[in-house]
Amino acid sequence: MENGTVTLFRYNPEADEKPYYETHEFPFEPGMSVLDVANYIYEKIDGSFSFNVCCRNSHCGLCGAKINGKPGLMCRETATRELKLEPLDNLAVVRDLVLERQDYDRCMEGLRLFLDRVSVPEHQPERVDPGDHERFKRVSRCVACYACVSVCPSFRKKRHEFLGPAGLVQLARHAFDPRDELDRDTVAFSSGIFNCILCGKCAEVCPHGISPKENIEVLRESLGERAPALRDNREDGKG
Amino acid sequence: MYNFQTDVLVVGGGGGGAMAAYEATRHGASVIMAVKGFPQHCGSTIMAPGAIAGVGDWHVPGDSKNVHFKDTIEGGAFMGDQNLVRIMVEEAPDLILELERIGALWQRESDGETFALRTGGGHSYQRCTYLEDRTGREMLRTLIGELTKRNVRVLPNTMILKLLRRGEGISGAVGLNLETCDTVLFRAKTVILACGGAGNLYLNTDNPTDVTGDGYALALEAGAELMDMEFVQFFPLGFCFPLSLRGALAALPYYIHLRNNRGERFMDKYDPERLELSTRDRVSRAILAEIREGRGGPHDGVFADMTFQDPGFIARMQPALYETYQKIGVDPEKDFLEVTPTCHFFMGGAKVNENWESTLPGLFMVGENAAGIQGANRLSQNALAELVVSGKRAGKGAARMAAETPQASVHPSEAVSATQPAEKMLAREDGLRPVDLRRRLRNLMWEHVGVHRSKDGLETALRVIEELEADLDRQSPVLRSRRFNQELVEGIENNFLLTTARCVTEAAIRRAESRGAHYRIDYPETDGERWLRHINIRKRGDKLELGTVPVDLREIRPGEATV
């Protein structure tokens, strides 16, 4: 078995002045996962190397990292012989690859991410338009790994004025739920949805094939007549 | 030290815990939920790809709650508690609808109104509602949303170390805030444990890494009785490779032929009629027999052959798995995939009554933490049904009890003594790494307390368990940080795992027969004369005390025609 080489981002803010990189060899086998490499380092080389993991199979969304520069879930990506692992961008680092997830979780606290309605269904199961259901299902696949947040240029520049792609996908689930009666459009607007520049980088990195960008466009459209006027007003105000 | 006071403390952030918390709030109780990891990012529920079994008004012709009852009891080899199973089949359908009322949307037929239904091994009819391949996540998302709406305090990264007793009942719990390693003291009138199973006892498991028997150990240590701990289910077809995926569900029995390293379709020796569609326990045993006799593959598995399927079939029928095959360099139309049995589910747990209250008053147990529903073997799709029904019953029971119970007093020194072992572990130099102890335990259990069991093997296991128990106090992490120290967490979890390991092993020695998922090489037959009995376990001092009680056979008995 030939060895591979992994370059790791290391940073323990309790001990280190600044991040640094270190390189280790690992027994490389074609088809092995990136998580195999991380586990090998943790188990055999250095027990202080820190990363999050739970389900090992794409569901929990915790093992996100920049793998050779590209965000992905370590459990899902195949290791290359030359490998580089870094934490996802745009979120603070707790240690090594572990992120301050709760910084972003907090952004979503005011979104009322539950079915909000006055009506009571007359009978069940309620009829749901298959197209609506499909749209609802697609955004519901999000596991909140925050890969999209990590590549979002608008979030990087305006994190206090823009909720970012992951939060808007969570919001979209309820906006797309045909039973929901809350005015989600207004929430989308005040979450800064027009700060999205529609670059589509988010869609390239989603491990579950969701395009936050497309869903943001749908949310924008549903603001309909209200949105352009509001947007123009704001631009006028700036100008 | 953090301090909390609550009527109901829910431990665990999966579907069972969330359902219990939700229901308790509906009955006027104050509720706090302590979750070991990040809510919706930990535990087994989010991984559940299956469906929820329940026969509602929407059932297919011929199906009924009685048939669901019978399927469950027979699937569980008559070890299921018939009173509890009856409650499950009666109440699950309403909860499937209730979950929709608060936010879930299950799969529908093209009319947008009729539930799409699935079947699964052991079910006589299609009767299980689902959403894509992530029914569990949908369920949990719905319930956590409802808890948000109800302003329930959910404490993430809070690991419970010990339950507190006062007199005959419960007075609270002590936990560790994993973000800071600060002590968290809960004064609580009732506690609901919803910590999931203990798949990480075994080398191969499809459970997430944080499912480590916490609930069984906490309940047993507090004085509650466990039951049916010898019944551990193994699914025959887990991945062998890559290692990080080892044990994860790799293939479905109806799409494959199993072959050994000589290319022989070996199931025709073990079950010539049903072949790969034989029961999960038989297929698992056959695979391990082939490996033991030298006919396994390079990664200690056997081969799943899908090459006989039409081109495109596998990609169409299981797109997510097909993608994984490609990533690991297996083309199912040309190559064989190596597979191995894997630990899937714990049928045993705390002995509970109709409110899912354990034998310790004020301590409730839900989902995989409770025994009784699944008997000696679980049917697919019955886990989510059990989880919602037990959560609902426990939440209501705990809230009602809390309304009539004053808070028992708790002295803060109880918290200090409970966190001592963790503090010592952090301070210890030159010890044993928790990950190494864990590996030894998982190999041991796989070898001797897994799919095949024998008196000799089990007794060997017990001796090694004793050694490993002594090693618990030698554990020390390389990382000394008090911030999200994963090694420390693993070290504490090893305590829970070893307690669970001892329970499973001692019960497996006692049960001198084979039944459901429990297979004894030295007692290969099912003994209906002597062993229609549960093995229950209590802790007395440092020892386990095992006893037996007859199974509840109030509705049907083995061999009787019914329904």
Interface residues (C-beta under 8 A of the other chain):
Chain A: N12 E14 E29 P30 G31 M32 S33 L35 D36 N39 Y42 E43 D46 G47 S48 S50 V53 C54 C55 R56 N57 H59 C60 G61 L62 M74 C75 R76 E77 T78 V94 R95 V98 R101 Q102 D105 R112 L113 F114 L115 D116 P121 Q124 P125 E126 R127 V128 D129 P130 H133 F136 K137 S140 R141 V143 A144 D177
Chain B: G37 F38 Q40 H41 C42 I46 M47 W58 L97 E100 R101 I102 G103 L105 W106 R108 S110 D111 G112 E113 T114 F115 L131 E132 R134 R137 E138 R141 T142 G145 E146 T148 K149 P156 D206 P208 T209 D210 F241 P242 L243 S244 L245 A248 K327 I328 G329 V330 R433 V435 R439 P477 V478 L479 S481 R483 F484 Q486 E487
